[in-house]
Amino acid sequence: MYISRIYLKNFRNYSEQTIDLNENVNIIYGKNAQGKTNLIESVFLCSTGRSHRTSRDNEMIMDGGHSFSVRIEGLKDDIPFDISIHYEKGGKKIIRVNGLKIRRFGEMIGVLNTVIFSPDDLQIIKRGPAERRRFLDILISQTNPSYFYNLQKYQKIIKQKNALLRKYDRSAGGSELLDVFNTKQAETGSRIIEERISFIDDIKERIQENHSKLTKDTEIIEIKYISSAGKDANDESRLLKFLENNTKQEIRNQACLYGPHRDDMDIYVNGNDLRSFGSQGQQRTAVLSLKLTEIQLIKEKTGHSPVLLLDDVMSELDVSRKRYLLDNIDTRQTLITGTEKRTYSAFEDKTTYLHVSNGTVELK
C-alpha cells in the first residue's frame, strides 16, 4: 500500500497544490510554520476521517475561505484507490471512496492504514485518559471495523443517556427509560472493553520486545487496562449490574460516570507509573515502542504495511533512538518531515525530497 498523489485545495495554508510521492521514502523539509505538518494531517485525515490536531473542521479551512478539499490517490495490492474529503463551513464532511459517497466513517476505515508519530504523541502518556483511549480506539478501528461501529453506537447511547440525566424526572417515566439506556450501554460497552483488553493482551509481548531493544534490556514496560466500572466489566451482565448499582450517583451528577468512555490504560516502566515517575526520555522511548508495535500489528492483521507518518520526531530523539527508528522502519512508504535535508542521507538511494515554503511544495 502506498500513496502516489496528494491534492489540496484551501486546506490550511495550501491554496491549491498537487504533490506526487515516491512509493518508498519522502522527506518533506523546510523551515518551521511553512506547511509540513499540514501535509501529514491531510493524509491522516483521509485515513481516519479525523484530524490528529483538532476536532474542529473549520480550523482546517484556509484563512478567508469557506471550504476545503483533500484527495489522496494510491495503490493497494496494485489496485488504484482514491479517497476525497470536502468540507464547507457549517456543514458535514463529504467523503468519497473510489468516487462513491459514503454514509458512515466506518466505510473508509482500512482503505488507507497509517501510523503517525509526532512530538504530540507524548501526550498519550502525559495527559489524561482521553488521549490513551483515543490511541487505542484509532488503532483497534484500523484493524477491526466492527469495533469502530460499536464505538459509534456506544457514543450515541452515552449522548442520549447524558441528555436524560440532565433533565431526569422519575415521575415522567425517567426511571424506566434510564433502565433501557443502562441495558444498551452494558451490551455495547462490554464489547468495547473486551476488544480493548484483548488488544492490550496482543501487544504486551511485542511492545516489550521493541522496548528491550531500545533500552538495551534495561527496562521492562507493562500496560494495564483500567476499567471505571470495576472488575470484569467486559462481561455484559456484570457491567449492567454495576451501572444499576450506581444509578443514583449518576443522577446526582447528571452524567454517565462509568463505562469505556471513562476507562484508562496505565503504562509502567520497571514497576513505576510512567506518567508520574518516568523521565522525558523514558516517556519518549515508551511512545516509540508503542508506535513500532502499532506498525507490526497493522501489518499482521491487515496484510498491508501502513503508511508511516513521522512528523518532526527526529529532533525529539537522541542519537541511539533515532538510529533504531531509522533501521527498523518496516513499511513500504514513509513520509518524514523535518527542517534539515541532510539528516536523512541514509535514504539517498530511494528518497524523494520535497521542499515546503509558505504552502508551496517543490521537488528539490
C-alpha positions, 0 to 999 in steps of 0.5 A, a space after each residue: 500500500 502506498 500513496 502516489 498523489 496528494 491534492 489540496 485545495 484551501 486546506 490550511 495554508 495550501 491554496 491549491 497544490 498537487 504533490 506526487 510521492 515516491 512509493 518508498 521514502 519522502 522527506 518533506 523539509 523546510 523551515 518551521 510554520 511553512 506547511 509540513 505538518 499540514 501535509 501529514 494531517 491531510 493524509 491522516 485525515 483521509 485515513 481516519 476521517 479525523 484530524 490528529 490536531 483538532 476536532 474542529 473542521 473549520 480550523 482546517 479551512 484556509 484563512 478567508 475561505 469557506 471550504 476545503 478539499 483533500 484527495 489522496 490517490 494510491 495503490 493497494 495490492 496494485 489496485 488504484 484507490 482514491 479517497 476525497 474529503 470536502 468540507 464547507 463551513 457549517 456543514 458535514 464532511 463529504 467523503 468519497 471512496 473510489 468516487 462513491 459517497 459514503 454514509 458512515 466513517 466506518 466505510 473508509 476505515 482500512 482503505 488507507 492504514 497509517 501510523 503517525 508519530 509526532 512530538 504530540 504523541 507524548 501526550 498519550 502518556 502525559 495527559 489524561 485518559 482521553 488521549 490513551 483511549 483515543 490511541 487505542 480506539 484509532 488503532 483497534 478501528 484500523 484493524 477491526 471495523 466492527 469495533 469502530 461501529 460499536 464505538 459509534 453506537 456506544 457514543 450515541 447511547 452515552 449522548 442520549 443517556 447524558 441528555 436524560 440525566 440532565 433533565 431526569 424526572 422519575 415521575 415522567 417515566 425517567 426511571 424506566 427509560 434510564 433502565 433501557 439506556 443502562 441495558 444498551 450501554 452494558 451490551 455495547 460497552 462490554 464489547 468495547 472493553 473486551 476488544 480493548 483488553 484483548 488488544 492490550 493482551 496482543 501487544 504486551 509481548 511485542 511492545 516489550 520486545 521493541 522496548 528491550 531493544 531500545 533500552 538495551 534490556 534495561 527496562 521492562 514496560 507493562 500496560 494495564 487496562 483500567 476499567 471505571 466500572 470495576 472488575 470484569 466489566 467486559 462481561 455484559 451482565 456484570 457491567 449492567 449490574 454495576 451501572 444499576 448499582 450506581 444509578 443514583 450517583 449518576 443522577 446526582 451528577 447528571 452524567 454517565 460516570 462509568 463505562 469505556 468512555 471513562 476507562 484508562 490504560 496505565 503504562 509502567 516502566 520497571 514497576 513505576 507509573 510512567 506518567 508520574 515517575 518516568 523521565 522525558 526520555 523514558 516517556 519518549 522511548 515508551 511512545 516509540 515502542 508503542 508506535 513500532 508495535 502499532 506498525 507490526 500489528 497493522 501489518 499482521 492483521 491487515 496484510 498491508 504495511 501502513 503508511 508511516 507518518 513521522 512528523 518532526 520526531 527526529 529532533 525529539 530523539 537522541 542519537 541511539 533512538 533515532 538510529 533504531 527508528 531509522 533501521 527498523 522502519 518496516 513499511 513500504 512508504 514513509 513520509 518524514 518531515 523535518 527542517 534539515 535535508 541532510 539528516 536523512 542521507 541514509 535514504 539517498 538511494 530511494 528518497 524523494 525530497 520535497 521542499 515546503 515554503 509558505 504552502 508551496 511544495 517543490 521537488 528539490 
